[in-house]
């Protein structure tokens, strides 16, 4: 038997013009972005994905996509605003 989940997702990456494009800087940026907004409960977490993409300037940039349960679209925690 398969179970489905109503969910929402958002992605957070560093701005293209950020001087430090390191993984450490990305983790700090994600943590700061999440701390500035309403936190998502660990009970609602479904998945976190990490991807890298080569930019036009030949610099690899990473982003996290966070997927969380959408139990009720009227009361679901909004995604953090991108920076």
ZILINCOR-V187469 format. One record per run of one state. SS is the DSSP state (hx for helix, st for strand, lp for the rest). FROM is the first residue (numbers start at 1). LEN is the number of residues. If there is no record, write none. Layout:
ss	from	len
SS	FROM	LEN
SS	FROM	LEN
This chain:
ss	from	len
lp	1	6
st	7	7
lp	14	9
hx	23	14
lp	37	5
hx	42	3
st	45	10
lp	55	5
st	60	10
lp	70	14
